[in-house]
Amino acid sequence: MAATTTTLPGTTGFFLFTSPVQGDTTSQEVLPMAQRLVRQLVLPNYDTDRDGDAGLTVVRGGALATGDPLRMQRFSFDPPTAIDARGRARVQLWVAAANGSNRDLGVVVAVARCADARPCVVLASGRADVEADAGAFELVTVDLGRLSSAIPASQHLEVWVVADATSESDLVLAYDAGLFDSGLWIST
């Protein structure tokens, strides 16, 4: 029997960065992505084990490599069937500086295909340079160009977010709350 592949139609290939629970919670190395709407009205603290502020802090100085959950946040989608992830990709992030005002942030994003027992394969990456203030979230779009990959049901589609060494502050992410619909868009 041949494997079934689901093609993402038009711009409906949106994968929202989500939290596995509602409300404040501790940080997690890998968070889920889902094809659904935002479900919380108020932005929770997604890393109560790191700080007392709303959102999720990514410590500056990271690189696109798994292994340091303080410096790289991973979001993962486990497809129920294989998906055809071919099309233009962009990641929209709501970001703020962790402290200070007029701080330069080097936001680096990658999309990867990962399997449990093998290393991940980066499919595309991009960056955005942002001048941000603490507590003032702003929408940043990182264009990743065209993806040309199928994701088997046995693998994961992941998005990695890093504040690189050029950043003057740690990065705070807002997602899955209010207007903060951070996520991955794939359009054909």
C-alpha atoms as one frame of an Amber mdcrd trajectory, in Angstrom:
protein
   0.000   0.000   0.000   1.426   3.401  -1.006   1.960   6.087   1.634  -0.536
   8.942   1.653   0.817  12.466   1.207  -1.238  15.510   2.113  -0.523  18.570
  -0.030  -0.829  21.869   1.797  -3.357  23.931  -0.194  -2.804  27.654  -0.842
  -1.962  29.614   2.290  -3.619  27.161   4.669  -0.214  25.723   5.502   0.007
  27.659   8.758   1.618  26.080  11.785   1.006  28.037  14.986   3.631  27.908
  17.725   1.765  26.588  20.752   2.035  25.669  24.388   0.990  22.198  25.553
  -0.906  23.769  28.477  -2.863  26.958  29.049  -1.461  29.529  31.456   1.981
  29.872  33.009   4.314  26.897  32.615   7.961  25.880  32.740  10.139  26.006
  29.627  10.435  23.007  27.331  13.204  22.185  24.867  10.717  21.334  22.110
   7.257  22.890  21.903   4.426  21.816  19.598   3.130  23.468  16.442  -0.524
  23.014  15.536  -2.903  23.921  12.741  -5.424  25.789  14.871  -6.291  29.272
  16.126  -4.794  31.033  19.163  -6.508  29.762  22.319  -5.445  32.132  25.133
  -6.417  35.775  25.605  -3.535  36.866  27.851   0.140  36.080  27.186   1.366
  33.656  29.890   4.880  33.198  31.224   6.104  30.217  29.184   9.320  29.835
  31.196   8.562  30.204  34.899  11.791  28.294  35.608  13.818  31.070  33.880
  12.097  34.353  34.792   8.840  35.957  35.933   8.003  37.731  32.664   5.315
  36.959  30.095   6.453  35.135  26.960   9.439  32.845  26.470  13.033  34.068
  26.760  15.698  32.832  24.333  19.181  33.694  25.627  21.337  35.583  23.118
  24.431  34.013  21.605  22.735  30.941  20.138  23.426  29.046  16.929  21.298
  26.817  14.709  22.284  23.529  16.328  20.291  21.332  18.671  21.481  20.854
  22.216  21.177  24.226  24.001  17.530  24.854  24.966  18.402  28.191  26.624
  19.792  29.599  23.361  17.531  27.947  20.779  13.796  27.306  20.969  12.441
  24.446  18.886   8.827  24.083  17.717   7.796  20.740  16.203   4.887  19.443
  14.120   4.339  15.678  13.895   2.283  15.120  10.744  -0.405  12.417  10.972
   0.376  11.573   7.335   3.218  12.654   5.063   2.970  16.318   4.056   4.211
  18.028   0.925   5.961  21.125   2.288   6.794  22.616  -1.091   6.210  26.330
  -1.421   7.237  29.745  -0.182   7.971  29.724   3.543   8.076  32.495   6.096
   8.110  32.616   9.868   6.195  35.363  11.635   7.362  36.073  15.179   6.201
  38.468  17.848   9.446  39.523  19.565  10.677  41.937  22.222  13.991  42.621
  23.909  14.325  41.048  27.357  15.699  44.280  28.802  16.398  47.875  27.824
  15.178  49.932  24.901  16.380  50.340  21.329  18.208  47.015  21.533  19.396
  45.384  18.314  18.304  41.762  18.001  19.683  39.320  15.446  16.783  36.898
  15.009  17.773  33.723  13.157  15.208  31.120  12.116  15.495  27.717  10.443
  13.048  25.099   9.209  14.261  21.527   9.606  13.136  17.973   8.944  13.930
  15.759  11.926  13.732  12.062  12.722  14.021  10.643  16.221  17.142   8.527
  15.682  18.977  10.700  13.103  20.320  14.259  12.940  17.993  16.983  11.673
  18.312  18.336   8.136  17.964  22.129   7.815  15.703  22.868   4.836  15.945
  26.675   4.921  17.102  29.488   7.173  16.915  33.254   7.336  17.436  36.194
   9.646  15.959  39.534  10.566  17.647  42.410  12.341  15.243  44.162  14.693
  15.475  47.183  16.965  13.302  46.249  19.941  12.269  47.452  23.384  11.657
  45.418  26.532   7.984  44.491  26.878   6.977  45.998  23.509   6.304  43.063
  21.205   6.531  43.677  17.482   5.813  41.455  14.511   8.876  40.302  12.562
   8.696  38.278   9.350  11.642  36.114   8.299  11.450  35.036   4.648  12.878
  31.551   4.137  12.465  31.321   0.368  11.013  28.208  -1.254  10.903  24.848
   0.484  11.034  21.746  -1.675  10.660  18.847   0.696   8.182  16.213   1.707
   7.935  15.391   5.404   7.164  11.697   5.995   4.753  10.856   8.803   7.689
   9.235  10.617   9.527  12.590  10.837   8.894  16.051  12.314   8.717  19.488
  10.729  10.582  21.841  13.072  11.185  25.577  13.363  14.216  26.775  15.323
  14.497  30.309  16.748  17.772  31.874  17.926  18.992  35.289  19.104  22.503
  35.269  17.648  25.724  36.759  19.042  25.031  40.159  17.422  22.014  40.647
  19.721  22.316  43.285  22.442  19.663  41.583  24.565  18.040  38.229  25.083
  14.970  37.686  22.893  11.438  37.261  24.246   8.912  35.392  22.080   5.147
  35.844  22.287   2.898  33.165  20.775  -0.446  31.368  21.140  -2.124  34.237
  23.013  -4.202  37.284  22.081  -2.937  38.689  18.796   0.384  36.853  19.095
  -0.010  34.310  16.301   3.661  33.469  15.788   4.187  30.566  13.428   5.308
  29.107  10.115   3.474  29.874   6.860   3.933  27.741   3.756   2.108  28.919
   0.642   2.077  27.459  -2.840
